[in-house]
Each structure stands twice: as C-alpha cells, then as structure tokens.
Amino acid sequence: MRIQLSADRFLLFDKKKGLAWKVNTRSNEAVAYTFNDNQPFYQQFLIAYGLMDNRGQLIFPQVIFKRTGNRKVVQNVPCFEAKLPGEFMNSTTTVWMPEKAVKRGGERFFQFMSFFTGNGDFLDLIRHATGFPRRIISRVQLNSSVTVNRQTLLQIVNVPCEAVFFKLPKELRVHKAQPSGVPLRSF
C-alpha cells in the first residue's frame, strides 16, 4: 500500500514483510520501520480505535464510540459525531462518520486497517463501518502542552498501478529506524 503525503513524500507498506518506509524523494532518503520493533509508527494509524500489542491484539479495546447527537457536514457528506467514552491517557478522540453507509466503504476501510493490525475482531468491526469521509481529531495533554492531531480520510481507491509505483526509488539512502523500546513491545 502507498499513502501519498505530498508531491515528494509518501509512505510505502509491505504487509507480507512487515515493513514500512517513510520516503522523501527530494532528499533521496527513506526511513524503514519494522512492524515488531516500531509500534508507535504503526499505532499512529490505530490510536483512535485502541492500543494494540506488537502481535496486533487489542490491549485497550476502545473501538466503540458513543454518538453525541451532533451532526456536521464533512466534504459535502452529512456525518454524525461520536467520541470515545471518557479520557484515556490524558487524551480525547472525536470522530465524524457518514450517517449513511457507502457502498464498499467498510470493505475498503478494512483493507486499509489490515496493514496496521492482525486483530480479527477489530477488523471485523471495521469491515462494518459506514465508509468515508472519516475525520478524526485526537487531543493529547502532556504536562502544560496540548497536541492536537487532525486526520481526514476522504477515500480509499483501488486503481490499476504499475508495480514500480510500489517499489522504493533507485539510489535511495535507506536508514533503519531505531527500535521504539516502548513497554508494549514485550507483550
């Protein structure tokens, strides 16, 4: 899978090898992340749904959002607002999801999330999601500072691509990311 971040930056995932690369073609460099040793890299795609161990099993199954009753239009699609109940690790997460299911939206979201976890129960819940757009805002408070992470997933599209689109560019300097060392690694 490839996630294009900008004209010269993208993420490349190889699910079979358990590797991902953060590629910058402007600087001609890439950072390689292994699934088992770099969970924070992979967790950034899952954190709104719960924490997983390095085998892809849910430790804190926070995949159930409570509807707040608020509604908002995201990318011209009527969406409902939902929040994770309570606070977890000084963080709050709000998500806006489409009110009506989009054809094949849940299946595409399932394919996307399967690159970051192998948890079958979690992926089954994701398969039954309503689709896109999906806007997630996470707010984390550490000491006196607050970090807000906003992500909007507009669509996932399967398009015919040449195999070279999913390969690292030639003559790229690849650096291996240091193991994260987070406690979850030992689970």
Secondary structure, DSSP 8 states (H G I E B T S, - for coil): -EEE-SSSEEEEEETTTTEEEEEETTTTEEEEEETTT-HHHHHTTTTTT-EE-TTS-EEE-----EEEEEEEEETTEEEEEEE-SS-BTTEEEEEEEESS--TTHHHHHHHHHTTT---HHHHHHHHTS--S-EEEEEEEEETTEEEEEEEEE---------GGGGS--TT-EEEE------GGGG-
